[in-house]
Amino acid sequence: MTAASSGSHPVRTEQDVVLARQQVRKLAVSSGLRLVDQTKLVTAASELARNTVIYGGGGDMDWEVVEEGIRKGVRLVFRDEGPGIPDMKLAMTDGWTSGGGLGLGLTGARRLVDEFSLESAPGNGTRVTICKWS
């Protein structure tokens, strides 16, 4: 697997969430994702970027366009230095929320993408990696 291009985008304010969504849409289009897959990736990215701001106190979105054989994809990593997730199993339960949301952020994002990885521990921040393939 090779990275065709990559970069990083700060995710610290609501405006950064909007700009991250726009960046992800451009990446999805340039990677040849179908419209429905573009929408899924942008939606997942929006949820994760918002979580980064609200629960993680802000962080970064690293992105890369990846190639594996004939297929292309977009890999995104959302990382923060926030309080971390104390109970990963509970956090990945539909309907559970640590705030006032619907509790669909992490589990919803996981359903929208082809690859999903969550790393977190109390006091060590959170890192969520997602990938959508064309």
PyMOL CGO cylinders between C-alpha atoms (Angstrom):
from pymol import cmd
from pymol.cgo import CYLINDER

trace = [
    CYLINDER, 0.00, 0.00, 0.00, 1.40, 3.40, -0.92, 0.3, 1, 1, 1, 1, 1, 1,
    CYLINDER, 1.40, 3.40, -0.92, 0.38, 6.92, -0.01, 0.3, 1, 1, 1, 1, 1, 1,
    CYLINDER, 0.38, 6.92, -0.01, -0.22, 9.05, -3.10, 0.3, 1, 1, 1, 1, 1, 1,
    CYLINDER, -0.22, 9.05, -3.10, -0.51, 12.27, -1.11, 0.3, 1, 1, 1, 1, 1, 1,
    CYLINDER, -0.51, 12.27, -1.11, -0.97, 13.24, 2.50, 0.3, 1, 1, 1, 1, 1, 1,
    CYLINDER, -0.97, 13.24, 2.50, -1.34, 16.16, 4.87, 0.3, 1, 1, 1, 1, 1, 1,
    CYLINDER, -1.34, 16.16, 4.87, -2.76, 17.39, 8.13, 0.3, 1, 1, 1, 1, 1, 1,
    CYLINDER, -2.76, 17.39, 8.13, -5.58, 19.72, 9.06, 0.3, 1, 1, 1, 1, 1, 1,
    CYLINDER, -5.58, 19.72, 9.06, -6.17, 21.32, 12.50, 0.3, 1, 1, 1, 1, 1, 1,
    CYLINDER, -6.17, 21.32, 12.50, -9.51, 20.49, 14.11, 0.3, 1, 1, 1, 1, 1, 1,
    CYLINDER, -9.51, 20.49, 14.11, -9.93, 22.89, 17.02, 0.3, 1, 1, 1, 1, 1, 1,
    CYLINDER, -9.93, 22.89, 17.02, -13.08, 24.92, 16.26, 0.3, 1, 1, 1, 1, 1, 1,
    CYLINDER, -13.08, 24.92, 16.26, -16.45, 24.47, 14.57, 0.3, 1, 1, 1, 1, 1, 1,
    CYLINDER, -16.45, 24.47, 14.57, -15.02, 26.31, 11.55, 0.3, 1, 1, 1, 1, 1, 1,
    CYLINDER, -15.02, 26.31, 11.55, -12.21, 23.73, 11.40, 0.3, 1, 1, 1, 1, 1, 1,
    CYLINDER, -12.21, 23.73, 11.40, -14.87, 20.99, 11.30, 0.3, 1, 1, 1, 1, 1, 1,
    CYLINDER, -14.87, 20.99, 11.30, -16.42, 22.67, 8.24, 0.3, 1, 1, 1, 1, 1, 1,
    CYLINDER, -16.42, 22.67, 8.24, -13.02, 23.01, 6.55, 0.3, 1, 1, 1, 1, 1, 1,
    CYLINDER, -13.02, 23.01, 6.55, -12.17, 19.38, 7.35, 0.3, 1, 1, 1, 1, 1, 1,
    CYLINDER, -12.17, 19.38, 7.35, -15.44, 18.26, 5.71, 0.3, 1, 1, 1, 1, 1, 1,
    CYLINDER, -15.44, 18.26, 5.71, -14.55, 20.27, 2.59, 0.3, 1, 1, 1, 1, 1, 1,
    CYLINDER, -14.55, 20.27, 2.59, -11.05, 18.74, 2.49, 0.3, 1, 1, 1, 1, 1, 1,
    CYLINDER, -11.05, 18.74, 2.49, -12.46, 15.22, 2.85, 0.3, 1, 1, 1, 1, 1, 1,
    CYLINDER, -12.46, 15.22, 2.85, -15.00, 15.82, 0.07, 0.3, 1, 1, 1, 1, 1, 1,
    CYLINDER, -15.00, 15.82, 0.07, -12.19, 16.95, -2.29, 0.3, 1, 1, 1, 1, 1, 1,
    CYLINDER, -12.19, 16.95, -2.29, -10.09, 13.91, -1.38, 0.3, 1, 1, 1, 1, 1, 1,
    CYLINDER, -10.09, 13.91, -1.38, -13.04, 11.55, -1.88, 0.3, 1, 1, 1, 1, 1, 1,
    CYLINDER, -13.04, 11.55, -1.88, -13.80, 13.01, -5.32, 0.3, 1, 1, 1, 1, 1, 1,
    CYLINDER, -13.80, 13.01, -5.32, -10.16, 12.94, -6.44, 0.3, 1, 1, 1, 1, 1, 1,
    CYLINDER, -10.16, 12.94, -6.44, -9.85, 9.33, -5.28, 0.3, 1, 1, 1, 1, 1, 1,
    CYLINDER, -9.85, 9.33, -5.28, -12.74, 8.25, -7.48, 0.3, 1, 1, 1, 1, 1, 1,
    CYLINDER, -12.74, 8.25, -7.48, -15.17, 7.35, -4.71, 0.3, 1, 1, 1, 1, 1, 1,
    CYLINDER, -15.17, 7.35, -4.71, -18.77, 7.02, -5.88, 0.3, 1, 1, 1, 1, 1, 1,
    CYLINDER, -18.77, 7.02, -5.88, -21.15, 9.74, -4.70, 0.3, 1, 1, 1, 1, 1, 1,
    CYLINDER, -21.15, 9.74, -4.70, -22.71, 7.51, -2.03, 0.3, 1, 1, 1, 1, 1, 1,
    CYLINDER, -22.71, 7.51, -2.03, -19.26, 6.60, -0.68, 0.3, 1, 1, 1, 1, 1, 1,
    CYLINDER, -19.26, 6.60, -0.68, -18.18, 10.26, -0.76, 0.3, 1, 1, 1, 1, 1, 1,
    CYLINDER, -18.18, 10.26, -0.76, -21.21, 11.10, 1.36, 0.3, 1, 1, 1, 1, 1, 1,
    CYLINDER, -21.21, 11.10, 1.36, -20.51, 8.26, 3.80, 0.3, 1, 1, 1, 1, 1, 1,
    CYLINDER, -20.51, 8.26, 3.80, -16.87, 9.32, 4.25, 0.3, 1, 1, 1, 1, 1, 1,
    CYLINDER, -16.87, 9.32, 4.25, -17.71, 13.00, 4.67, 0.3, 1, 1, 1, 1, 1, 1,
    CYLINDER, -17.71, 13.00, 4.67, -20.43, 12.15, 7.21, 0.3, 1, 1, 1, 1, 1, 1,
    CYLINDER, -20.43, 12.15, 7.21, -18.08, 9.92, 9.22, 0.3, 1, 1, 1, 1, 1, 1,
    CYLINDER, -18.08, 9.92, 9.22, -15.35, 12.57, 9.08, 0.3, 1, 1, 1, 1, 1, 1,
    CYLINDER, -15.35, 12.57, 9.08, -17.78, 15.24, 10.25, 0.3, 1, 1, 1, 1, 1, 1,
    CYLINDER, -17.78, 15.24, 10.25, -18.82, 13.16, 13.26, 0.3, 1, 1, 1, 1, 1, 1,
    CYLINDER, -18.82, 13.16, 13.26, -15.23, 12.37, 14.21, 0.3, 1, 1, 1, 1, 1, 1,
    CYLINDER, -15.23, 12.37, 14.21, -14.03, 15.95, 13.70, 0.3, 1, 1, 1, 1, 1, 1,
    CYLINDER, -14.03, 15.95, 13.70, -16.86, 17.21, 15.88, 0.3, 1, 1, 1, 1, 1, 1,
    CYLINDER, -16.86, 17.21, 15.88, -15.95, 14.63, 18.57, 0.3, 1, 1, 1, 1, 1, 1,
    CYLINDER, -15.95, 14.63, 18.57, -12.33, 15.81, 18.37, 0.3, 1, 1, 1, 1, 1, 1,
    CYLINDER, -12.33, 15.81, 18.37, -13.43, 19.38, 19.13, 0.3, 1, 1, 1, 1, 1, 1,
    CYLINDER, -13.43, 19.38, 19.13, -16.14, 18.65, 21.72, 0.3, 1, 1, 1, 1, 1, 1,
    CYLINDER, -16.14, 18.65, 21.72, -14.70, 15.73, 23.67, 0.3, 1, 1, 1, 1, 1, 1,
    CYLINDER, -14.70, 15.73, 23.67, -11.00, 15.92, 22.87, 0.3, 1, 1, 1, 1, 1, 1,
    CYLINDER, -11.00, 15.92, 22.87, -10.59, 19.66, 23.28, 0.3, 1, 1, 1, 1, 1, 1,
    CYLINDER, -10.59, 19.66, 23.28, -9.36, 19.93, 19.69, 0.3, 1, 1, 1, 1, 1, 1,
    CYLINDER, -9.36, 19.93, 19.69, -6.73, 18.07, 17.74, 0.3, 1, 1, 1, 1, 1, 1,
    CYLINDER, -6.73, 18.07, 17.74, -5.78, 17.24, 14.19, 0.3, 1, 1, 1, 1, 1, 1,
    CYLINDER, -5.78, 17.24, 14.19, -7.03, 15.29, 11.18, 0.3, 1, 1, 1, 1, 1, 1,
    CYLINDER, -7.03, 15.29, 11.18, -4.26, 13.60, 9.24, 0.3, 1, 1, 1, 1, 1, 1,
    CYLINDER, -4.26, 13.60, 9.24, -5.22, 12.50, 5.74, 0.3, 1, 1, 1, 1, 1, 1,
    CYLINDER, -5.22, 12.50, 5.74, -3.74, 10.46, 2.97, 0.3, 1, 1, 1, 1, 1, 1,
    CYLINDER, -3.74, 10.46, 2.97, -4.83, 9.15, -0.39, 0.3, 1, 1, 1, 1, 1, 1,
    CYLINDER, -4.83, 9.15, -0.39, -3.81, 5.49, -0.43, 0.3, 1, 1, 1, 1, 1, 1,
    CYLINDER, -3.81, 5.49, -0.43, -3.49, 2.96, -3.23, 0.3, 1, 1, 1, 1, 1, 1,
    CYLINDER, -3.49, 2.96, -3.23, -3.61, -0.81, -2.97, 0.3, 1, 1, 1, 1, 1, 1,
    CYLINDER, -3.61, -0.81, -2.97, -3.39, -2.57, -6.30, 0.3, 1, 1, 1, 1, 1, 1,
    CYLINDER, -3.39, -2.57, -6.30, -6.01, -1.04, -8.58, 0.3, 1, 1, 1, 1, 1, 1,
    CYLINDER, -6.01, -1.04, -8.58, -8.10, 0.51, -5.84, 0.3, 1, 1, 1, 1, 1, 1,
    CYLINDER, -8.10, 0.51, -5.84, -7.69, 3.93, -4.28, 0.3, 1, 1, 1, 1, 1, 1,
    CYLINDER, -7.69, 3.93, -4.28, -8.94, 5.17, -0.98, 0.3, 1, 1, 1, 1, 1, 1,
    CYLINDER, -8.94, 5.17, -0.98, -8.84, 7.90, 1.62, 0.3, 1, 1, 1, 1, 1, 1,
    CYLINDER, -8.84, 7.90, 1.62, -7.47, 7.25, 5.10, 0.3, 1, 1, 1, 1, 1, 1,
    CYLINDER, -7.47, 7.25, 5.10, -8.17, 9.75, 7.87, 0.3, 1, 1, 1, 1, 1, 1,
    CYLINDER, -8.17, 9.75, 7.87, -6.75, 9.85, 11.38, 0.3, 1, 1, 1, 1, 1, 1,
    CYLINDER, -6.75, 9.85, 11.38, -8.41, 12.03, 14.01, 0.3, 1, 1, 1, 1, 1, 1,
    CYLINDER, -8.41, 12.03, 14.01, -6.18, 12.54, 17.04, 0.3, 1, 1, 1, 1, 1, 1,
    CYLINDER, -6.18, 12.54, 17.04, -6.42, 14.61, 20.18, 0.3, 1, 1, 1, 1, 1, 1,
    CYLINDER, -6.42, 14.61, 20.18, -4.69, 14.97, 23.54, 0.3, 1, 1, 1, 1, 1, 1,
    CYLINDER, -4.69, 14.97, 23.54, -7.98, 15.06, 25.45, 0.3, 1, 1, 1, 1, 1, 1,
    CYLINDER, -7.98, 15.06, 25.45, -9.11, 13.05, 28.47, 0.3, 1, 1, 1, 1, 1, 1,
    CYLINDER, -9.11, 13.05, 28.47, -9.46, 9.81, 26.48, 0.3, 1, 1, 1, 1, 1, 1,
    CYLINDER, -9.46, 9.81, 26.48, -12.28, 7.30, 26.61, 0.3, 1, 1, 1, 1, 1, 1,
    CYLINDER, -12.28, 7.30, 26.61, -12.55, 5.50, 29.96, 0.3, 1, 1, 1, 1, 1, 1,
    CYLINDER, -12.55, 5.50, 29.96, -14.72, 2.61, 28.71, 0.3, 1, 1, 1, 1, 1, 1,
    CYLINDER, -14.72, 2.61, 28.71, -14.09, 1.74, 25.04, 0.3, 1, 1, 1, 1, 1, 1,
    CYLINDER, -14.09, 1.74, 25.04, -16.69, -1.05, 24.97, 0.3, 1, 1, 1, 1, 1, 1,
    CYLINDER, -16.69, -1.05, 24.97, -19.37, 1.26, 26.32, 0.3, 1, 1, 1, 1, 1, 1,
    CYLINDER, -19.37, 1.26, 26.32, -18.32, 4.05, 23.92, 0.3, 1, 1, 1, 1, 1, 1,
    CYLINDER, -18.32, 4.05, 23.92, -18.83, 1.68, 20.97, 0.3, 1, 1, 1, 1, 1, 1,
    CYLINDER, -18.83, 1.68, 20.97, -22.39, 0.82, 22.08, 0.3, 1, 1, 1, 1, 1, 1,
    CYLINDER, -22.39, 0.82, 22.08, -25.17, 2.31, 19.94, 0.3, 1, 1, 1, 1, 1, 1,
    CYLINDER, -25.17, 2.31, 19.94, -27.07, 4.96, 21.83, 0.3, 1, 1, 1, 1, 1, 1,
    CYLINDER, -27.07, 4.96, 21.83, -24.45, 5.61, 24.50, 0.3, 1, 1, 1, 1, 1, 1,
    CYLINDER, -24.45, 5.61, 24.50, -23.25, 9.17, 24.80, 0.3, 1, 1, 1, 1, 1, 1,
    CYLINDER, -23.25, 9.17, 24.80, -20.96, 10.98, 27.20, 0.3, 1, 1, 1, 1, 1, 1,
    CYLINDER, -20.96, 10.98, 27.20, -22.57, 14.27, 26.21, 0.3, 1, 1, 1, 1, 1, 1,
    CYLINDER, -22.57, 14.27, 26.21, -25.92, 15.45, 24.93, 0.3, 1, 1, 1, 1, 1, 1,
    CYLINDER, -25.92, 15.45, 24.93, -25.72, 13.84, 21.50, 0.3, 1, 1, 1, 1, 1, 1,
    CYLINDER, -25.72, 13.84, 21.50, -27.56, 10.90, 20.02, 0.3, 1, 1, 1, 1, 1, 1,
    CYLINDER, -27.56, 10.90, 20.02, -24.76, 8.47, 20.78, 0.3, 1, 1, 1, 1, 1, 1,
    CYLINDER, -24.76, 8.47, 20.78, -24.21, 7.61, 17.12, 0.3, 1, 1, 1, 1, 1, 1,
    CYLINDER, -24.21, 7.61, 17.12, -20.87, 9.35, 16.51, 0.3, 1, 1, 1, 1, 1, 1,
    CYLINDER, -20.87, 9.35, 16.51, -18.36, 6.52, 16.91, 0.3, 1, 1, 1, 1, 1, 1,
    CYLINDER, -18.36, 6.52, 16.91, -20.65, 3.62, 16.04, 0.3, 1, 1, 1, 1, 1, 1,
    CYLINDER, -20.65, 3.62, 16.04, -22.23, 5.56, 13.18, 0.3, 1, 1, 1, 1, 1, 1,
    CYLINDER, -22.23, 5.56, 13.18, -18.82, 6.45, 11.77, 0.3, 1, 1, 1, 1, 1, 1,
    CYLINDER, -18.82, 6.45, 11.77, -17.74, 2.80, 12.04, 0.3, 1, 1, 1, 1, 1, 1,
    CYLINDER, -17.74, 2.80, 12.04, -20.73, 1.69, 9.94, 0.3, 1, 1, 1, 1, 1, 1,
    CYLINDER, -20.73, 1.69, 9.94, -20.06, 4.27, 7.23, 0.3, 1, 1, 1, 1, 1, 1,
    CYLINDER, -20.06, 4.27, 7.23, -16.47, 3.29, 6.38, 0.3, 1, 1, 1, 1, 1, 1,
    CYLINDER, -16.47, 3.29, 6.38, -14.56, 0.21, 5.24, 0.3, 1, 1, 1, 1, 1, 1,
    CYLINDER, -14.56, 0.21, 5.24, -11.92, 0.29, 7.98, 0.3, 1, 1, 1, 1, 1, 1,
    CYLINDER, -11.92, 0.29, 7.98, -12.22, 1.66, 11.51, 0.3, 1, 1, 1, 1, 1, 1,
    CYLINDER, -12.22, 1.66, 11.51, -9.72, 1.66, 14.37, 0.3, 1, 1, 1, 1, 1, 1,
    CYLINDER, -9.72, 1.66, 14.37, -10.07, 3.29, 17.79, 0.3, 1, 1, 1, 1, 1, 1,
    CYLINDER, -10.07, 3.29, 17.79, -7.23, 3.80, 20.26, 0.3, 1, 1, 1, 1, 1, 1,
    CYLINDER, -7.23, 3.80, 20.26, -7.81, 5.62, 23.53, 0.3, 1, 1, 1, 1, 1, 1,
    CYLINDER, -7.81, 5.62, 23.53, -7.03, 5.51, 27.21, 0.3, 1, 1, 1, 1, 1, 1,
    CYLINDER, -7.03, 5.51, 27.21, -7.91, 7.81, 30.10, 0.3, 1, 1, 1, 1, 1, 1,
    CYLINDER, -7.91, 7.81, 30.10, -5.45, 10.71, 30.16, 0.3, 1, 1, 1, 1, 1, 1,
    CYLINDER, -5.45, 10.71, 30.16, -3.84, 9.75, 26.84, 0.3, 1, 1, 1, 1, 1, 1,
    CYLINDER, -3.84, 9.75, 26.84, -6.20, 11.23, 24.27, 0.3, 1, 1, 1, 1, 1, 1,
    CYLINDER, -6.20, 11.23, 24.27, -7.93, 9.45, 21.42, 0.3, 1, 1, 1, 1, 1, 1,
    CYLINDER, -7.93, 9.45, 21.42, -6.93, 8.34, 17.94, 0.3, 1, 1, 1, 1, 1, 1,
    CYLINDER, -6.93, 8.34, 17.94, -9.55, 7.19, 15.42, 0.3, 1, 1, 1, 1, 1, 1,
    CYLINDER, -9.55, 7.19, 15.42, -8.44, 5.90, 12.01, 0.3, 1, 1, 1, 1, 1, 1,
    CYLINDER, -8.44, 5.90, 12.01, -10.92, 5.35, 9.19, 0.3, 1, 1, 1, 1, 1, 1,
    CYLINDER, -10.92, 5.35, 9.19, -10.54, 4.39, 5.54, 0.3, 1, 1, 1, 1, 1, 1,
    CYLINDER, -10.54, 4.39, 5.54, -12.97, 4.30, 2.61, 0.3, 1, 1, 1, 1, 1, 1,
    CYLINDER, -12.97, 4.30, 2.61, -12.02, 2.49, -0.62, 0.3, 1, 1, 1, 1, 1, 1,
    CYLINDER, -12.02, 2.49, -0.62, -13.21, 3.13, -4.17, 0.3, 1, 1, 1, 1, 1, 1,
]
cmd.load_cgo(trace, "trace")
